[in-house]
Amino acid sequence: MSEARSQFSLTRATSTTGGAANSNSLSVVVLLTIICLASAPLLAADDGWVGYASAVARVHPSCRVVFTGDGGFAVKAGNREIRSCSYFSHPGGGWYQVGSGTPPPGNLIDWKMQPIRQTADTWEGSVVTKAFSLRRLIRLSGHRIEVQDTLTNLSDMDLGWMIRNELALPSEATRSQNIHLGGDSRTNPSPVYATVIKAGGRIGGIDCWRPANPTVYVPFSDCGLGMVIEDDVMRVHGLSYYRTTNKGDLIVGFRDEQFALAPGCQYTTRWAAYVIPGPNKDYYDFINQVRADWKVNDIRIPGPTIWSTCFTTNRKMPDEEIQKRLRSSGAWAIATSLGGWVCDYEGLDDTKGADKRQVGFGAGVLDPCFARLRELWAQDAKRVHQLAPAIKVLHYFHLFLNDPERDPSAFQDSRITRSDGRNMIVGWGNLRLTPSNGVFPTLTNTMGREMLKVFDMMRSQMGGDGIYLDEVNYPTGIGWMGSPPFTYSQWDGHSAVLDPVTFAIARKTGYLQLLSADYKKMLFDLIATRGGVIVGNGEPDTAWENALKFPRHTECRTDPYPRAYESHLYTPICLVEDTSMSHRRNLLKYGVIDCFVLRSDKSFKQEAVIRKSFPLTVQEIHSGWIKGAERIITMLPGSYTWGESARATILEFGSDGSLVGSRDVASPTGFFDVAIPPDGMTIIERTTTP
């Protein structure tokens, strides 16, 4: 494997300790040892808690787990008992139950899971029906309870299932008013990602769709309990949710209402439950543990990216001025566009006078109308390479939109289609851009082949060092509650619209994250092999993309809510329109930071805080501060540490984002005490370790 290629390999992240010593959100990675206490067909623990055909194992001095023998598990934390329960729909109607503890979603079908093996930290069992088989593996791994379910279609027809994985929590959890779904704990969440369920005039629960952050977290007074989806299919399908029962108890979990398999096929879903021990453990304590387990703490963000509008200004400047601007920007990359190609950009008037400007996406950028723009961007790239060779030039790349199309029949095998068979088209509202067709690439379709030509052109003819990959997961116009990012034109082998009563497959569908996966793997590998780089817009929705190592941002243009939560399991950086310090502080409350610079000469001084935030290899995120291997960024006064003695420079930034103070310090104890300028921020930049 070449050096360039290795940037996309999955490497093991190291856990660290340290943080704000005076903060309740102090994150300490606790190494938990599983201790087998006993094993018998019927076991009574020392506190009278009974587990059936099970072993009791401690995952913390105040917490233990029992395999309940029916495919479930139970957690005993303090005086509370938390049981798991899963449901799998029965083809034709009704539900199969695994575990116990939550009310079934319908009539139960009698069955029994047969144990296969059990050890101190593992339980495995299976059940076979006429139509399918289920094999479940539960494994205790430190602070995690891992569950794998392998479904196999034994029939001679396509089968669909609805699946639920739930935990039953005591009523005290409902009083916390702090149940996090995909990071969000609001009782009136954004309808883009969530639906509030009303019951008798009260809020009976919430559904949330957020595959980039497929988590549930509930804090208790002495610990926290979390859940996370870890396989690709359930991540893109799954709704995280909570429901309150008539008794006031709480049910939290995930459900997949679109799962399907062809005859003879099988698939393994994976999810995990977390115990976060100790009082005052918040959502960020949980999410930092998941980050460590997912090994995303070694993704290095080299620096900020320069806004594409900088090119327009640069073309009017002498070389000396451009060189000064680029080198002082602190940027590692510059994007030729952040929103597609526009034919009349920089005086190109092919469509001058028309009602709409011709926009270019996908293979459409090879159209003759963009010939002049291709030349301009090639000249821009050459100039940047001459004046600031350390800065990478990224050309705009989009895999899920295509425009223009001279031959409407050319991409019929690549269309994103609606339920009525019509092509998905993005109209762009009042932006005066030509409508764009929704498409998706695969290893064998037209879009996939043509996009390789685009990449080769950008690299060879246009002098690009890589790509700015816009909307990595799916195109604008889909991808929220009620509008899943799938097409009816091709089956992905795992997704379908199911009849809610019989669970029969009504329509097969293809989620774009799944259909395009093999193509994107090939493309990312190709770029890495050729020494290219990527900046992506959109955080990973799948596990295999979480294992990659290139920076990806969200869009928090004027408000971090609700999209900041998407970045918590990858690189917590974002693109903004509001460049005020108050907005940047608000971003940091959600654990994210701005990563773009040089919007204008006027903003350069105020971008000092962004320039000094990188390079950054994020180790922990918190509400109000971020800990990286190279620096700690905070808006909260307190004492911070990397857990060992170090030297650092303390940088203070005022209410406009400009640098107002700097001092070099050394700490033999490893702790650095910092103050915050009024309405400002402070960065502890690590220099050396004594």
N, C-alpha and C positions, 0 to 999 in steps of 0.2 A: 504494500500500500504506500503510495507516494505521500509526501508531507502535506500537499494540498488536499489530497483525498481524505486524510485523517481528520480534517476539521469536522467531518460529518459522522465520525464514528462515535459510538456510545462508550463513554468512559465513566469510571466510578467516581462519584462526588464524595468529598470528605465532609464529615459533620464538624461543626465548630461550636464553640460556646462563647458567651459574652454578650454585651449589649449595655443598655442603659440601666445602671445599677439601681436607680431610684424609680424605675418604672414597673407598674404591675404587669406590663407586657413583656417583661424580661424573658427571653427565649433561651431555655437550656435544653439541649438535646439529651434526654435521659436514656441511658443504656439499660434496658430492662432484661432481666434474666428470668427465663421460664423455669419453674421448679415443679416437677411432678410430685404430687402429694400422695396419691393413691389411685388404684384402679380396681373396679369390681363391677359385677352386673348391676348392683344397686349400692350406691355410695352415699353415705352421710358425711358431710364435711364437719369440721370441728365446731362450726357455728350453727349446725343443724340444717344447712342448705343441702338439698338433695339433688344429685345428678343421676340420670338413668343410663345404664350401660356405658359409663363414661369415666373419664379421668378428670380430676380437678387440677388446674394449673394456675399458678400465680403469674400475672404479668406485671405486678407491682405489689408492694407490701399491703396496699389497701384495696387491691383489685384482683379478682381471679375469674377464670373462665371454665365453663363446663360444656362438654359435648353432650347434648341431650339424647343422643342415640337415634333420633328420628331424622337426622340430617341437619339439625339446627344446633345452635349454641346459646349459652346464656352467660351474661357478664354480671358478676356480683361486685358492685362498687359501693363501699360504705354500707348503708342500710337498704340500698335499692337493688333490684334485680331487673336486668334488661335482657329480653329474649329476642332471638332472631326468628323470622318466619319468612318463607318464600312461597310464591304461588306460580304455578305453570298451568296455562289454560289447557283444557281437554278438547281435542278436535271434535267438534260437534256441539260443544257446550259444557259448562262446568269447569271446576278448578281442581288441580292436585295441590296438596299442601306438603311443604317440607319444613319441619320445625313447628313451633306453636307460639302463640302469644298475641297475635293480632287478628282482628275480625276478618274472615274471608270475604273476598269481593263478590262471591256468588255461591251457588251450590257446590259442595265438595264431592269429588269422586273418590271412592275408597281405593287406597293403594298403600303399599308399605315399602319404604326404602330399606334394602338389606345391607347391613354393615359388611364391609370387605376387610378393613384393617383399622386398627387403632393403636396409636402410641401415645407417649406423654404429650406430644404437641401436634398430632395429626389424627384426623378422622376421615375415612373414605367409605362411601357407600354408593349403591346404584339401585335403579329400578328399571324394569323393562315393561312396556305396554305393547299392544298390538301395533301401534303407529310409530312409537319412538322410544328411545332409551335416554335415561339421565344418569350421569355419573357425577357425584359431588365429592370434592376434596376440600376439607377445611384444614388450615395450617396456622398454628400460632407462631408468630415470628416477632419476638420482642413486644413492641407496643402495638403490633398489627395482628388482626385476625383476618386471614386471607381466605377467600372463598372462590373456588373455580367450579363451574357447572358445564359439563360437556353434553350437549344435546346431539343426538344422531337420529336422522329421519330413516326409519325402518320400513316405511310404506313405499308404494309405487307411484306416489303423487306428491306434488309440492305441498308442504305443510306450513301453517303459520301458528305462532304462539304469542300470547301476551304474558309477560313475565314481571313479577314484582319481588323485590327484595326489601324487607322491612325490619325495623327494630321497634319494639314496644317500650316506651319510656314512661316513667311515673309522672303523675300530674304536676309535680314541682317544676318539670321542664317547661310546661306551658306558661308558668308564671314568670319565667325569665324574660319573656318578650324579646328574645335575642336568638332566635333560630335562624341560622345562616343557610340559605340555599344558593349555591354558586357564589358564595361570599356575601350575598345581600341579606340583611336582616330586617329590612323595612317591612312594615305590615301593609303598606300600599306601594309595592314595587312597580317598576316600569313595566307597562304592558308589552313592551318589545320582547322581554324575556320571561315574563311571568303572568300567571292568571290567578286572581284571587277567587277562592271558592267560598260562597256564602252558604250559611246553614242557619235558617231561622232568624235572619237579620243580623247574624254575627259572622265573623270570619271563621270559617270552619277549616281552612287550610289554604295552601298556596302550591301551585305547580310552577316549576322553573325549568327552562331549557337553556343550558349554557355548557356545551361540550368542551369548551376551553377550560372550564372550571367545574367539573362534574362532582361537586362535593356537597355534603350536608355537615353542619356542625352545630352541636347543642352544648352550651356551657352549664355546668353544675357548680355548686359552691366549692366543691373540693376536687373537681376534675372536669375534663371535657370529653365529649364523645363525638367522633366524626365518622363519616363514611365517604368513600370515593370510588367511582367507576374506573376500571383500568383497562378494559379491552376496547378495541376500536369501534365495533358495531354498536355496543350498548352506549358508548359515549355519544355517538352522533344521533342515536335514536332517543336516548333516555331522558326522562323527566325526573328531576329530583323534586321531592315534595314532602309536605307534612300535613297531617290531619289530626284534629282533636276529636276524641270520642265523646259520647254522651256522658261518660263518667268523668270527663276532664283529663283523661290520659292522652298521651301524645304518640302518634305513629310517624316515624320518619323513614324515608327510603328512596329507592329508585324504581321506576317502572319503564318497561319497553313494550309498546303496544303495536310494534310493526315488525317483529322478528319473523323470518321465514327461512326455510331450507328446501333444497331440491332433494329428490329421492337419493338415498345413499350418502348424503353429505352430513357433515358434522361441524360443530363450531363450539368453542369454549368461551364462555363469558367469565370475566374476572372482576371482583370488587373486593374491597377491604373495609373493615371497621377498625377504628382507632380509639385507643384510650390515652388521653393526655393527662397524666397525673398531676396533682397539686392544685392549690386554690388559685382563683383569679386567672385561670388559663383562658385566653381569648382566641378568637378565630385565627389570628396571626400565628399564635403558638402552634395551632393545628396545621395551618397551611405551610409553615416552615418545616414541619416534620415531613409532610408529603413531598415538598420540594427536595428535601434531602434523600428521601426514599426513591424518588423518581430520577435522581442524579442530574438535576438541572442547575446545580450550583457551580458548575465549571464553565458556563457559557460566558465568554469574555466579549463585552461590548467595547470595541476599540475606541469609539468616540462618537460625537454627534454627526449627523448628516446635514449637508448644506441644502437649503431649500432650492428647488429647481428654478425659481424666479430669479435667482442670482445670475443665471446665464444671460438674461436679457440685459442686465446692468453691465455685466462684464464685457460684453461685446463692444461697448462704447468707451472702454477704459484702456489706457496704455498698459503694456505688459508689467511695468514696475508696480503700478497700483494694484493690478489683479494679483500679482504674486504676493504682495503685502497682505491683501485681504484673505487670500486662501491660506497662507501660512499662519496667520494670526487667528484664524477661525477655530482652531482646535479640532477641526473635522477630520474624519478618516475617509469620508465618501461624499460624493456630490451626485444628485439625481438629476437627469435631464428633464424629467417630468414626474409629478406626483399624481397626475390625474388623466393620463392618456395623451395621445397625439392630437393636435388641432391644426387643420390644414392652413388656416389663415394666420397662424402663429408667426410673429415677427414680420408682418408685412406680406405674407404669402396670401394672395387674394384669389386663389382658384375659385372660391365660392363667394367672393365679395358681392354684396348686394342680395344674397340669398337669405331666406328667412332663417336658416340654420347653418351653423358652421359644421364642416365635415370633421368628425372626430374619428380617431384611429385606435382600434384595439385588436389584440390577437394577431392573426395572419393579415388583417387589413392594413397593417403598417407597411406591407410590401407593395401596396397600391402605388401606381405612378404619381398620384396627387401628393404623395409624401416624399417624393424624390428630393426636393429642395430642403425639406426639414431633415432628412437623413444626412444630407451634405452638411448642413449647419451643425448638427449635433456631432458629426464626425470631426469637424473643425474645432468645436468646443472641447472635445475630448483630447485632441492633439495639443491644444493650447494648455489645458490643465496639466497634462503629462509633462510638458516642457517647463512650466513655471512652478508646479508643485507636484513632483513625481510621487510623493508619498500618499497623495489623495487618490482614491479609486473613483472612476467614473462609472456610474450605474445607469444603464438605459432602461426606460420604462417597458415593462413586460406584463401582459395580462393573459391568463389562460382560459378565462370563462366568459369573455365578451369578444365579439368579432364584428368589425365594421371598418371600411365599407366591404360590401360583397357585390362584385360585378355579375357573378353567376349564382343566382339564388339556390340552384340545385347542388352547389359544390360541397356544402357541409351538412347534407341531410343526415349523414350517419353520426353527426356530432351535436345535434340540436338538444337543447333543454326544452322539453315540451310540458305544457300544462295538462290538466286532467281532460280537457276537451280536445286535445290534440294540437292546439295552437302552439306556435313557437313562443318561448319567453322572449320578450323585447323590453329593453330599458328605454324609457322615453326622455329622461333627464329634465322633466319639469320645465322651469323657466330659464334653463341654462343656454338655450339656443344651440343645442348640439343635436346632430342627426341621431335617430334611434339606433340602438345597438342590439345585436342578436345575442342571446344567451347560448353558449356552447360549452363543451367539456372535452378535454383531450384524453385519449387512451393510447396504448402502444400500437393499436391497429387502425384507428380512425383517421379521417382527413385532417381534423384539427391538430391531432398529435403530430402528424408528419409535417404539416405546414409550420408549426411552431418551432420545430427544429431548424427550419430554414431561417426563421426570424432570429433565433439565437446565433446561428452561424453568421448571419449578416451583421448583427450588432457587434460581434466579436471581431470579425475580419475587416469589414468595410467601414464600420463606425468606430473602431478603436475602443470598444467598451471593455472594462475590467470585470464586469459582472452585470447583474440585473437588479433593478428595483421591482420586486414582484408584488404587484398590487392585488389586494383581495385574494390572498393565497388559498382560501378554503372554498369560496363560492362567490358569485357576482352580487353586486348591489341589487336590491329589488326582491330578494328572498333571504331566508335565514332568520326568522323570528317566530314567535308564538303564532301558530295558525298558518304559517307559510314556510314549511320545511324546505331545505335546500336540496330537493330531489327532482328527478325527471321521470316522466312516464315512458320515455323512449327506449330505455335500456335497463335491464335488471342487474343489480349488483350481486345477486345471489343470497342476500340476507334481509331484504327490505320489502314490505308490502303493506298495502292498505287492507286491514282485516275487518271482517264482519264483527261487530261488537258482541253478538250473541253466540254465533256458531264458531267464530274465529277462523272461518274459511277465508282464503285469499280472494279478495275482490279485485285488486289490481296490483301487479308487481311494479316496484319502483326502484330507482337507483339513486342513492345519496351521492352527491358530487364528491364528497370527501373520500368515499370508497371507490367510486368508478375511476377517479383520477389518480389513485394512490400509486399504482405501479408506474404510471407515466411520470409522476413527480419524483419517485425514487430514482428512475433512470435519469431524469433531467438534473436533479441535484447532484447525482454521482458524476454525471458528465461535466457539470460546471466545476466541481471540485477537482476532478482529474485534470482539467485544463487550467487549474490555478485561478479560477474565477471566484468571485464573492457575491453574496446575496444580502440584501436587506428586504424583509418581508413586511407587508401590511396585513395583519391578522395573526393572532396567536394560534398555536397548534390545537386542533380538534381531535387528534388521534395520538395514540401512544407512540407510534413509530416516528411521528414528527416531533414529539417531545424529546426524542433521543438525538435530534439534530443540534447543531451548534452555531447557527447563524442568527443574528439579531432580528427580532420581529416585534413590531409595535402595534398598539391599538390607536384608535382615533378618539381623543378626549378634547375635542376642539374648543368647547366653551364650558364644559362641565365634566368632571371625572366620572360622575354617575350616569349610567350604570356600567359603562364599558371598561372602567379600570379593573374590575374584578376579573376580566378575561385574561389579564396579563400575569396573574399571581402565580401561575404554574409554569412560567417560562421567563422571558425577559420583560421586566416591569417598566417599559418605556412607552412613550406615546407621542403622537403628533397633535399639535394644538393650533388654534387660531388666536385665542386670547393669550397674549404674551405678558400679561401683568404678573407681578410677584404674588399678588393675592391668589391668582389662579394656580400658580406653581405651588404655593403652600397648600392650596386645596387639593391639588394632585397628590402631594406628599401625604396628606391625611389618609389617602387610599393606598399608599405604598407604591406610587408610580412617579416618574419624572419625565420632563420634556427632553427630546433627543434631537431637535432640529435647531440650526443656527443660521445667521446671516439672512434674515428676511429682508433687512434693509440696513443702510448705514446708521439710521437713527436707533435701531435696536441693538447695535453691536455692544455697547457698554452694558446694557441690561442683560445680555446673554452671557456675561462672565460666569454666572452661577452654573449655566449649562456646560460651558467649556471646562470648568473645573470639576464637573461631576463624572468625568470619564478620563481614562478607561475604567471600566467597572465590571467586576465579576461578582455578581450578586450572591451573597450567602444567606441573608435573611431580609425579609420585608416586614415592616410594622406600620401601624398607623402613626405617621409623623416622622418616621426615619427608616433609612435603608442601610444595611451593613454590607459592604463589599470587601473583597480581599484587599483592594487598593485604597479604599476610602470609606468613610461613614458620612452619610448625608442626613442632616437632621434639622427640624424646626422646633425641637423640644430641648430645653436646657437639662443638663444632667451629666452623668458620668458614663463613658462608653469605653469599650475594650475589645481587642482582638484575642484576649485570653493569654497574652504573653507580653513581655517588655517590648517596647517599640519607640521609635522616633517618628514624629509627625509634624506637619505644618497645619496650624489651625487657621482656616480661611473664613472670614465673616462677610456676609452679603446683606446689604441694606434692603429697604422696602421696594427699591426699583430693580433689584437683581445685580447691582454693581458691587464690586469688591470694596469694602470699607475698612478692612483690617486683616492683618496677617502676622503670625508669629510662629517660630519654630520651638518645639517642645520635645522633651524626652520623658518617658515614664518607665522607671524600673519595675513598677507594679503592674504595668499594662493598662492602667485606667487613665482616661483623659477627661477632665472636667471642662465643660464648655458652656458658654452663655450664648444667647441668641439676640442679635440686634432687633430692635422693635420692628415687627412685621417682616422679619428677614429669615435667613437660614444660615447654618454653619456647616462647613465641610471639614472633617478631620482627614487630611491627606497623608497616608502612611508613606514615610520616606525610607527608613532603614530599620532593622532590628539590631540593637546593640550586641 
